[in-house]
Amino acid sequence: MSDLQQLTVQWQAAYRAYTEAHEANRYVAADDPAAAARIAPTYRRVAWLWRQLAALESTPWWAKAAALHAAETFDHQTDVNERVAGGDRAAGGHRVHAPVEGVSGRGEDQA
């Protein structure tokens, strides 16, 4: 099996683990330390594998750039979630989805 094939298999497994953690966290608060601790290592693993794919000599320059950008994005999410897991509740206070107009986000409609 080539290096690319091996990394592809590893990346797929890592991304599957990330997806499972993301799904498990779907209905928890963004500042939940247990949820952040569950997903942070999956972000880190996917970022590392993106970098390994970018480092392959056979990877075209444009794919290297895309893989490195993806790695940076996953690293950022790792950092945010590691801070939340460590007790920094403010780090996870951002909304994943934009607020809906007319809804306060506290379960009451705004008039």
C-alpha positions in Angstrom: 0.0 0.0 0.0 1.4 3.4 -1.0 1.9 6.2 1.5 -1.0 8.1 0.0 -3.3 5.0 0.4 -2.2 4.5 4.0 -2.8 8.2 4.9 -6.1 8.1 3.1 -7.3 5.1 5.3 -6.0 6.9 8.4 -7.6 10.2 7.5 -11.0 8.4 6.8 -10.9 6.7 10.2 -9.9 10.0 11.9 -12.6 11.9 10.1 -15.2 9.3 11.0 -14.2 9.6 14.7 -14.5 13.4 14.4 -17.9 13.0 12.9 -19.1 10.6 15.6 -17.8 13.1 18.3 -19.5 16.0 16.5 -22.8 14.1 16.4 -22.5 13.1 20.1 -22.1 16.8 20.9 -24.9 18.0 18.7 -27.3 19.0 21.5 -24.9 20.1 24.1 -23.9 23.7 24.9 -20.8 25.0 23.2 -19.2 25.6 26.6 -19.7 22.0 27.9 -16.2 20.8 29.1 -17.0 17.1 28.7 -18.2 17.6 25.1 -15.1 19.7 24.3 -12.8 17.1 25.8 -14.5 14.5 23.7 -14.0 16.3 20.4 -10.7 18.1 20.8 -8.5 15.0 20.2 -10.4 14.2 17.0 -9.8 17.7 15.7 -6.1 17.4 16.5 -5.8 14.0 14.7 -7.6 15.2 11.6 -5.3 18.3 11.5 -2.2 16.1 11.8 -3.3 13.9 9.0 -4.1 16.9 6.7 -0.5 17.9 7.3 0.8 14.5 6.5 -1.2 14.5 3.2 0.2 17.9 2.4 3.8 16.7 3.1 3.7 14.0 0.5 6.0 14.8 -2.4 3.3 13.6 -4.9 0.7 16.0 -3.6 0.1 18.9 -6.1 0.8 22.4 -4.8 -2.9 23.4 -4.9 -3.9 20.3 -2.8 -1.1 21.0 -0.4 -2.5 24.5 0.1 -6.0 23.2 0.6 -4.8 20.5 3.1 -2.7 23.0 5.1 -5.7 25.4 5.3 -7.9 22.5 6.5 -5.2 21.6 9.1 -5.2 25.2 10.4 -9.0 25.2 10.7 -8.9 22.0 12.6 -6.1 23.3 14.8 -8.1 26.3 15.7 -11.1 24.2 16.7 -8.7 22.0 18.7 -7.4 25.1 20.6 -10.9 26.4 21.3 -12.1 23.0 22.5 -9.0 22.4 24.7 -9.6 25.7 26.4 -13.2 24.8 27.0 -12.3 21.4 28.3 -9.8 23.1 30.6 -12.6 25.2 32.2 -12.5 28.3 30.0 -16.3 28.5 29.4 -16.0 31.8 27.5 -13.9 30.1 24.8 -16.9 28.1 23.7 -19.5 30.8 24.0 -19.7 31.4 20.2 -22.8 30.4 18.3 -22.4 27.7 15.6 -25.6 28.9 13.8 -26.7 32.5 13.3 -29.5 33.6 15.6 -33.0 33.4 14.2 -34.6 36.9 13.9 -37.4 37.3 16.5 -36.0 34.6 18.8 -33.9 35.6 21.7 -32.1 32.2 22.1 -33.5 32.0 25.7 -36.6 30.2 24.6 -38.8 33.3 24.5 -39.9 35.2 21.4 -38.9 38.8 21.1 -41.7 41.2 20.4 
